[in-house]
Structure formats: C-alpha cells, structure tokens
Amino acid sequence: MKKVEFLFCLSGDVFYRKGDVVELNDKEALRLQKRNIVKILIEQEQVDEQVDEQVDEQVDEAQQKQKGKGKK
C-alpha cells in the first residue's frame, strides 16, 4: 500500500478531489503516477530510515579518515 495525494479530481467507483490523500495498492498507485494523476508520498518512517543510513555512512567515513591519519 502506498499513500498518494491526488493532483486532479478523479471519478469512478469512488470520487477523489484534488488534494485528497489516500492509500492505494502499489500497482494502482504506480499506474496513476505514470499518468500524473497522483503524487506518491514518502512515509515519515522511510524518511527517518534514509536519514539514519546517511548519518551512519558519514560516521563510518569519518572514522576511516581518523584511522588513516593515526597510522601515518
């Protein structure tokens, strides 16, 4: 399931207005995204995970640089 925001109104079995935020199955969300009808929203958890990974990588690089300086 992906959380999406509608960029346009869409009517069918269910009517969606511009700005509505709903969860759709992955296949439907991607299909509508390709047609520029919805924008897939990134979950806050995913953002937090990405930030944590970037911080970990930066810490590892800094530690490797410190080890390199100590050996000289």
MARDRENKE-993166 format. One record per residue: residue in three letters; y, x, z of N, C-alpha, C, O in turn. Coordinates in nm, 4 decimals, m for minus. Layout:
! residues N
rec rest = ala; nyy = Y; nxx = X; nzz = Z; cayy = Y; caxx = X; cazz = Z; cyy = Y; cxx = X; czz = Z; oyy = Y; oxx = X; ozz = Z;
...
//
This chain:
! residues 72
rec rest = met; nyy = m0.1182; nxx = 0.0844; nzz = 0.0000; cayy = 0.0000; caxx = 0.0000; cazz = 0.0000; cyy = 0.1241; cxx = 0.0886; czz = 0.0000; oyy = 0.1324; oxx = 0.1876; ozz = 0.0728;
rec rest = lys; nyy = 0.2191; nxx = 0.0506; nzz = m0.0829; cayy = 0.3451; caxx = 0.1234; cazz = m0.0908; cyy = 0.4593; cxx = 0.0267; czz = m0.0628; oyy = 0.4588; oxx = m0.0882; ozz = m0.1069;
rec rest = lys; nyy = 0.5572; nxx = 0.0770; nzz = 0.0121; cayy = 0.6762; caxx = m0.0026; cazz = 0.0387; cyy = 0.7732; cxx = 0.0203; czz = m0.0764; oyy = 0.8048; oxx = 0.1342; ozz = m0.1107;
rec rest = val; nyy = 0.8203; nxx = m0.0901; nzz = m0.1363; cayy = 0.9095; caxx = m0.0808; cazz = m0.2518; cyy = 1.0342; cxx = m0.1659; czz = m0.2289; oyy = 1.0338; oxx = m0.2610; ozz = m0.1507;
rec rest = glu; nyy = 1.1402; nxx = m0.1287; nzz = m0.2995; cayy = 1.2639; caxx = m0.2075; cazz = m0.2993; cyy = 1.2874; cxx = m0.2557; czz = m0.4418; oyy = 1.2827; oxx = m0.1769; ozz = m0.5362;
rec rest = phe; nyy = 1.3125; nxx = m0.3847; nzz = m0.4569; cayy = 1.3355; caxx = m0.4405; cazz = m0.5896; cyy = 1.4763; cxx = m0.4102; czz = m0.6368; oyy = 1.5735; oxx = m0.4313; ozz = m0.5641;
rec rest = leu; nyy = 1.4866; nxx = m0.3601; nzz = m0.7600; cayy = 1.6152; caxx = m0.3273; cazz = m0.8199; cyy = 1.6710; cxx = m0.4455; czz = m0.8996; oyy = 1.7900; oxx = m0.4496; ozz = m0.9307;
rec rest = phe; nyy = 1.5840; nxx = m0.5414; nzz = m0.9322; cayy = 1.6212; caxx = m0.6610; cazz = m1.0076; cyy = 1.5465; cxx = m0.7795; czz = m0.9497; oyy = 1.4514; oxx = m0.7623; ozz = m0.8734;
rec rest = cys; nyy = 1.5889; nxx = m0.8995; nzz = m0.9856; cayy = 1.5147; caxx = m1.0192; cazz = m0.9477; cyy = 1.3869; cxx = m1.0255; czz = m1.0312; oyy = 1.3851; oxx = m0.9845; ozz = m1.1473;
rec rest = leu; nyy = 1.2814; nxx = m1.0768; nzz = m0.9710; cayy = 1.1543; caxx = m1.0907; cazz = m1.0413; cyy = 1.0908; cxx = m1.2208; czz = m0.9965; oyy = 1.0733; oxx = m1.2448; ozz = m0.8771;
rec rest = ser; nyy = 1.0564; nxx = m1.3042; nzz = m1.0930; cayy = 0.9922; caxx = m1.4301; cazz = m1.0569; cyy = 0.8541; cxx = m1.4354; czz = m1.1189; oyy = 0.8293; oxx = m1.3783; ozz = m1.2251;
rec rest = gly; nyy = 0.7675; nxx = m1.5029; nzz = m1.0526; cayy = 0.6292; caxx = m1.5201; cazz = m1.0947; cyy = 0.5652; cxx = m1.6094; czz = m0.9919; oyy = 0.6181; oxx = m1.7161; ozz = m0.9607;
rec rest = asp; nyy = 0.4504; nxx = m1.5672; nzz = m0.9378; cayy = 0.3893; caxx = m1.6414; cazz = m0.8282; cyy = 0.4806; cxx = m1.6381; czz = m0.7055; oyy = 0.4871; oxx = m1.7341; ozz = m0.6287;
rec rest = val; nyy = 0.5501; nxx = m1.5267; nzz = m0.6887; cayy = 0.6443; caxx = m1.5083; cazz = m0.5782; cyy = 0.7773; cxx = m1.4637; czz = m0.6376; oyy = 0.7799; oxx = m1.3868; ozz = m0.7338;
rec rest = phe; nyy = 0.8879; nxx = m1.5118; nzz = m0.5806; cayy = 1.0202; caxx = m1.4753; cazz = m0.6297; cyy = 1.0763; cxx = m1.3635; czz = m0.5426; oyy = 1.0832; oxx = m1.3768; ozz = m0.4204;
rec rest = tyr; nyy = 1.1161; nxx = m1.2540; nzz = m0.6052; cayy = 1.1775; caxx = m1.1426; cazz = m0.5338; cyy = 1.3211; cxx = m1.1293; czz = m0.5790; oyy = 1.3508; oxx = m1.1385; ozz = m0.6981;
rec rest = arg; nyy = 1.4105; nxx = m1.1075; nzz = m0.4837; cayy = 1.5514; caxx = m1.0859; cazz = m0.5151; cyy = 1.5813; cxx = m0.9373; czz = m0.5165; oyy = 1.5060; oxx = m0.8563; ozz = m0.4623;
rec rest = lys; nyy = 1.6925; nxx = m0.9031; nzz = m0.5795; cayy = 1.7378; caxx = m0.7647; cazz = m0.5802; cyy = 1.7611; cxx = m0.7221; czz = m0.4348; oyy = 1.8280; oxx = m0.7918; ozz = m0.3586;
rec rest = gly; nyy = 1.7046; nxx = m0.6062; nzz = m0.3975; cayy = 1.7210; caxx = m0.5545; cazz = m0.2624; cyy = 1.6082; cxx = m0.5903; czz = m0.1673; oyy = 1.6013; oxx = m0.5357; ozz = m0.0572;
rec rest = asp; nyy = 1.5190; nxx = m0.6814; nzz = m0.2076; cayy = 1.4052; caxx = m0.7153; cazz = m0.1224; cyy = 1.3162; cxx = m0.5931; czz = m0.1034; oyy = 1.2904; oxx = m0.5195; ozz = m0.1987;
rec rest = val; nyy = 1.2694; nxx = m0.5714; nzz = 0.0190; cayy = 1.1785; caxx = m0.4607; cazz = 0.0491; cyy = 1.0455; cxx = m0.5229; czz = 0.0904; oyy = 1.0384; oxx = m0.5979; ozz = 0.1878;
rec rest = val; nyy = 0.9404; nxx = m0.4908; nzz = 0.0154; cayy = 0.8074; caxx = m0.5460; cazz = 0.0410; cyy = 0.7026; cxx = m0.4373; czz = 0.0221; oyy = 0.7310; oxx = m0.3302; ozz = m0.0315;
rec rest = glu; nyy = 0.5804; nxx = m0.4667; nzz = 0.0673; cayy = 0.4688; caxx = m0.3754; cazz = 0.0436; cyy = 0.3821; cxx = m0.4328; czz = m0.0673; oyy = 0.3427; oxx = m0.5493; ozz = m0.0633;
rec rest = leu; nyy = 0.3531; nxx = m0.3496; nzz = m0.1658; cayy = 0.2668; caxx = m0.3874; cazz = m0.2772; cyy = 0.1509; cxx = m0.2900; czz = m0.2841; oyy = 0.1596; oxx = m0.1785; ozz = m0.2327;
rec rest = asn; nyy = 0.0410; nxx = m0.3323; nzz = m0.3483; cayy = m0.0685; caxx = m0.2371; cazz = m0.3655; cyy = m0.0217; cxx = m0.1257; czz = m0.4589; oyy = 0.0708; oxx = m0.1438; ozz = m0.5381;
rec rest = asp; nyy = m0.0867; nxx = m0.0116; nzz = m0.4482; cayy = m0.0421; caxx = 0.1086; cazz = m0.5187; cyy = m0.0307; cxx = 0.0875; czz = m0.6693; oyy = 0.0677; oxx = 0.1285; ozz = m0.7309;
rec rest = lys; nyy = m0.1303; nxx = 0.0241; nzz = m0.7280; cayy = m0.1333; caxx = 0.0057; cazz = m0.8738; cyy = m0.0149; cxx = m0.0796; czz = m0.9204; oyy = 0.0513; oxx = m0.0464; ozz = m1.0187;
rec rest = glu; nyy = 0.0110; nxx = m0.1886; nzz = m0.8498; cayy = 0.1210; caxx = m0.2775; cazz = m0.8865; cyy = 0.2563; cxx = m0.2094; czz = m0.8655; oyy = 0.3470; oxx = m0.2249; ozz = m0.9472;
rec rest = ala; nyy = 0.2697; nxx = m0.1347; nzz = m0.7568; cayy = 0.3953; caxx = m0.0646; cazz = m0.7288; cyy = 0.4255; cxx = 0.0365; czz = m0.8387; oyy = 0.5390; oxx = 0.0453; ozz = m0.8854;
rec rest = leu; nyy = 0.3250; nxx = 0.1126; nzz = m0.8801; cayy = 0.3461; caxx = 0.2124; cazz = m0.9852; cyy = 0.3776; cxx = 0.1471; czz = m1.1190; oyy = 0.4595; oxx = 0.1980; ozz = m1.1955;
rec rest = arg; nyy = 0.3128; nxx = 0.0348; nzz = m1.1474; cayy = 0.3378; caxx = m0.0372; cazz = m1.2728; cyy = 0.4824; cxx = m0.0854; czz = m1.2782; oyy = 0.5492; oxx = m0.0714; ozz = m1.3806;
rec rest = leu; nyy = 0.5301; nxx = m0.1420; nzz = m1.1684; cayy = 0.6678; caxx = m0.1914; cazz = m1.1653; cyy = 0.7691; cxx = m0.0772; czz = m1.1626; oyy = 0.8799; oxx = m0.0911; ozz = m1.2145;
rec rest = gln; nyy = 0.7314; nxx = 0.0359; nzz = m1.1021; cayy = 0.8212; caxx = 0.1514; cazz = m1.1003; cyy = 0.8416; cxx = 0.2061; czz = m1.2414; oyy = 0.9528; oxx = 0.2436; ozz = m1.2785;
rec rest = lys; nyy = 0.7338; nxx = 0.2106; nzz = m1.3199; cayy = 0.7439; caxx = 0.2592; cazz = m1.4577; cyy = 0.8384; cxx = 0.1737; czz = m1.5404; oyy = 0.9023; oxx = 0.2230; ozz = m1.6333;
rec rest = arg; nyy = 0.8473; nxx = 0.0463; nzz = m1.5068; cayy = 0.9368; caxx = m0.0456; cazz = m1.5787; cyy = 1.0755; cxx = m0.0517; czz = m1.5151; oyy = 1.1585; oxx = m0.1336; ozz = m1.5545;
rec rest = asn; nyy = 1.1007; nxx = 0.0346; nzz = m1.4171; cayy = 1.2297; caxx = 0.0415; cazz = m1.3470; cyy = 1.2682; cxx = m0.0901; czz = m1.2811; oyy = 1.3859; oxx = m0.1260; ozz = m1.2770;
rec rest = ile; nyy = 1.1689; nxx = m0.1617; nzz = m1.2296; cayy = 1.1940; caxx = m0.2870; cazz = m1.1593; cyy = 1.2023; cxx = m0.2623; czz = m1.0087; oyy = 1.2758; oxx = m0.3310; ozz = m0.9379;
rec rest = val; nyy = 1.1258; nxx = m0.1631; nzz = m0.9601; cayy = 1.1265; caxx = m0.1321; cazz = m0.8175; cyy = 1.1486; cxx = 0.0167; czz = m0.7966; oyy = 1.1301; oxx = 0.0980; ozz = m0.8871;
rec rest = lys; nyy = 1.1890; nxx = 0.0499; nzz = m0.6738; cayy = 1.2005; caxx = 0.1890; cazz = m0.6312; cyy = 1.1047; cxx = 0.2040; czz = m0.5137; oyy = 1.1126; oxx = 0.1285; ozz = m0.4168;
rec rest = ile; nyy = 1.0137; nxx = 0.3018; nzz = m0.5218; cayy = 0.9193; caxx = 0.3247; cazz = m0.4137; cyy = 0.9910; cxx = 0.3990; czz = m0.3026; oyy = 1.0527; oxx = 0.5031; ozz = m0.3251;
rec rest = leu; nyy = 0.9820; nxx = 0.3439; nzz = m0.1824; cayy = 1.0469; caxx = 0.4030; cazz = m0.0663; cyy = 0.9507; cxx = 0.4970; czz = 0.0038; oyy = 0.8317; oxx = 0.4678; ozz = 0.0158;
rec rest = ile; nyy = 1.0022; nxx = 0.6094; nzz = 0.0500; cayy = 0.9200; caxx = 0.7050; cazz = 0.1242; cyy = 0.9201; cxx = 0.6617; czz = 0.2701; oyy = 1.0252; oxx = 0.6360; ozz = 0.3288;
rec rest = glu; nyy = 0.8016; nxx = 0.6541; nzz = 0.3269; cayy = 0.7892; caxx = 0.6177; cazz = 0.4667; cyy = 0.8487; cxx = 0.7273; czz = 0.5540; oyy = 0.8430; oxx = 0.8449; ozz = 0.5181;
rec rest = gln; nyy = 0.9050; nxx = 0.6907; nzz = 0.6666; cayy = 0.9639; caxx = 0.7881; cazz = 0.7582; cyy = 0.8596; cxx = 0.8894; czz = 0.8045; oyy = 0.8914; oxx = 1.0066; ozz = 0.8243;
rec rest = glu; nyy = 0.7353; nxx = 0.8447; nzz = 0.8219; cayy = 0.6282; caxx = 0.9358; cazz = 0.8638; cyy = 0.6064; cxx = 1.0447; czz = 0.7597; oyy = 0.5869; oxx = 1.1612; ozz = 0.7945;
rec rest = gln; nyy = 0.6096; nxx = 1.0073; nzz = 0.6319; cayy = 0.5908; caxx = 1.1042; cazz = 0.5252; cyy = 0.7049; cxx = 1.2048; czz = 0.5243; oyy = 0.6825; oxx = 1.3237; ozz = 0.5019;
rec rest = val; nyy = 0.8269; nxx = 1.1585; nzz = 0.5484; cayy = 0.9422; caxx = 1.2477; cazz = 0.5522; cyy = 0.9262; cxx = 1.3451; czz = 0.6682; oyy = 0.9501; oxx = 1.4648; ozz = 0.6528;
rec rest = asp; nyy = 0.8856; nxx = 1.2937; nzz = 0.7847; cayy = 0.8659; caxx = 1.3793; cazz = 0.9018; cyy = 0.7597; cxx = 1.4859; czz = 0.8743; oyy = 0.7765; oxx = 1.6018; ozz = 0.9125;
rec rest = glu; nyy = 0.6506; nxx = 1.4468; nzz = 0.8082; cayy = 0.5441; caxx = 1.5421; cazz = 0.7759; cyy = 0.5956; cxx = 1.6503; czz = 0.6814; oyy = 0.5644; oxx = 1.7680; ozz = 0.6995;
rec rest = gln; nyy = 0.6738; nxx = 1.6119; nzz = 0.5815; cayy = 0.7278; caxx = 1.7092; cazz = 0.4865; cyy = 0.8204; cxx = 1.8069; czz = 0.5569; oyy = 0.8157; oxx = 1.9268; ozz = 0.5296;
rec rest = val; nyy = 0.9044; nxx = 1.7577; nzz = 0.6470; cayy = 0.9959; caxx = 1.8440; cazz = 0.7210; cyy = 0.9164; cxx = 1.9400; czz = 0.8086; oyy = 0.9472; oxx = 2.0591; ozz = 0.8142;
rec rest = asp; nyy = 0.8137; nxx = 1.8884; nzz = 0.8776; cayy = 0.7302; caxx = 1.9737; cazz = 0.9632; cyy = 0.6641; cxx = 2.0848; czz = 0.8821; oyy = 0.6591; oxx = 2.1994; ozz = 0.9267;
rec rest = glu; nyy = 0.6135; nxx = 2.0517; nzz = 0.7633; cayy = 0.5491; caxx = 2.1515; cazz = 0.6784; cyy = 0.6491; cxx = 2.2586; czz = 0.6358; oyy = 0.6163; oxx = 2.3772; ozz = 0.6362;
rec rest = gln; nyy = 0.7689; nxx = 2.2186; nzz = 0.5996; cayy = 0.8710; caxx = 2.3143; cazz = 0.5578; cyy = 0.9098; cxx = 2.4060; czz = 0.6728; oyy = 0.9268; oxx = 2.5263; ozz = 0.6531;
rec rest = val; nyy = 0.9240; nxx = 2.3505; nzz = 0.7925; cayy = 0.9588; caxx = 2.4313; cazz = 0.9095; cyy = 0.8475; cxx = 2.5303; czz = 0.9393; oyy = 0.8744; oxx = 2.6470; ozz = 0.9679;
rec rest = asp; nyy = 0.7223; nxx = 2.4852; nzz = 0.9331; cayy = 0.6088; caxx = 2.5742; cazz = 0.9575; cyy = 0.6064; cxx = 2.6897; czz = 0.8578; oyy = 0.5804; oxx = 2.8040; ozz = 0.8952;
rec rest = glu; nyy = 0.6335; nxx = 2.6594; nzz = 0.7311; cayy = 0.6354; caxx = 2.7643; cazz = 0.6287; cyy = 0.7468; cxx = 2.8653; czz = 0.6565; oyy = 0.7268; oxx = 2.9858; ozz = 0.6409;
rec rest = gln; nyy = 0.8624; nxx = 2.8170; nzz = 0.6970; cayy = 0.9747; caxx = 2.9066; cazz = 0.7254; cyy = 0.9445; cxx = 2.9943; czz = 0.8465; oyy = 0.9791; oxx = 3.1124; ozz = 0.8478;
rec rest = val; nyy = 0.8802; nxx = 2.9371; nzz = 0.9483; cayy = 0.8437; caxx = 3.0147; cazz = 1.0669; cyy = 0.7423; cxx = 3.1218; czz = 1.0296; oyy = 0.7541; oxx = 3.2362; ozz = 1.0736;
rec rest = asp; nyy = 0.6433; nxx = 3.0860; nzz = 0.9492; cayy = 0.5429; caxx = 3.1836; cazz = 0.9060; cyy = 0.6075; cxx = 3.2982; czz = 0.8283; oyy = 0.5740; oxx = 3.4148; ozz = 0.8496;
rec rest = glu; nyy = 0.6999; nxx = 3.2649; nzz = 0.7385; cayy = 0.7680; caxx = 3.3692; cazz = 0.6611; cyy = 0.8490; cxx = 3.4611; czz = 0.7519; oyy = 0.8496; oxx = 3.5827; ozz = 0.7330;
rec rest = ala; nyy = 0.9168; nxx = 3.4038; nzz = 0.8495; cayy = 0.9978; caxx = 3.4835; cazz = 0.9419; cyy = 0.9085; cxx = 3.5754; czz = 1.0249; oyy = 0.9439; oxx = 3.6905; ozz = 1.0503;
rec rest = gln; nyy = 0.7927; nxx = 3.5245; nzz = 1.0669; cayy = 0.7002; caxx = 3.6063; cazz = 1.1451; cyy = 0.6447; cxx = 3.7211; czz = 1.0618; oyy = 0.6289; oxx = 3.8323; ozz = 1.1120;
rec rest = gln; nyy = 0.6155; nxx = 3.6951; nzz = 0.9361; cayy = 0.5643; caxx = 3.8003; cazz = 0.8485; cyy = 0.6696; cxx = 3.9067; czz = 0.8250; oyy = 0.6364; oxx = 4.0251; ozz = 0.8190;
rec rest = lys; nyy = 0.7954; nxx = 3.8681; nzz = 0.8116; cayy = 0.9029; caxx = 3.9644; cazz = 0.7934; cyy = 0.9181; cxx = 4.0507; czz = 0.9181; oyy = 0.9412; oxx = 4.1712; ozz = 0.9083;
rec rest = gln; nyy = 0.9052; nxx = 3.9888; nzz = 1.0356; cayy = 0.9168; caxx = 4.0633; cazz = 1.1605; cyy = 0.8018; cxx = 4.1636; czz = 1.1732; oyy = 0.8233; oxx = 4.2768; ozz = 1.2165;
rec rest = lys; nyy = 0.6823; nxx = 4.1238; nzz = 1.1364; cayy = 0.5659; caxx = 4.2141; cazz = 1.1409; cyy = 0.5864; cxx = 4.3304; czz = 1.0463; oyy = 0.5525; oxx = 4.4439; ozz = 1.0797;
rec rest = gly; nyy = 0.6412; nxx = 4.3043; nzz = 0.9289; cayy = 0.6664; caxx = 4.4060; cazz = 0.8290; cyy = 0.7674; cxx = 4.5074; czz = 0.8755; oyy = 0.7522; oxx = 4.6262; ozz = 0.8469;
rec rest = lys; nyy = 0.8696; nxx = 4.4653; nzz = 0.9457; cayy = 0.9731; caxx = 4.5556; cazz = 0.9967; cyy = 0.9195; cxx = 4.6425; czz = 1.1098; oyy = 0.9597; oxx = 4.7580; ozz = 1.1229;
rec rest = gly; nyy = 0.8306; nxx = 4.5895; nzz = 1.1904; cayy = 0.7755; caxx = 4.6642; cazz = 1.3040; cyy = 0.6821; cxx = 4.7748; czz = 1.2627; oyy = 0.6676; oxx = 4.8721; ozz = 1.3367;
rec rest = lys; nyy = 0.6178; nxx = 4.7646; nzz = 1.1477; cayy = 0.5212; caxx = 4.8644; cazz = 1.1024; cyy = 0.5893; cxx = 4.9870; czz = 1.0430; oyy = 0.5268; oxx = 5.0929; ozz = 1.0361;
rec rest = lys; nyy = 0.7115; nxx = 4.9774; nzz = 1.0009; cayy = 0.7808; caxx = 5.0880; cazz = 0.9341; cyy = 0.8146; cxx = 5.1965; czz = 1.0279; oyy = 0.8732; oxx = 5.2970; ozz = 0.9874;
//
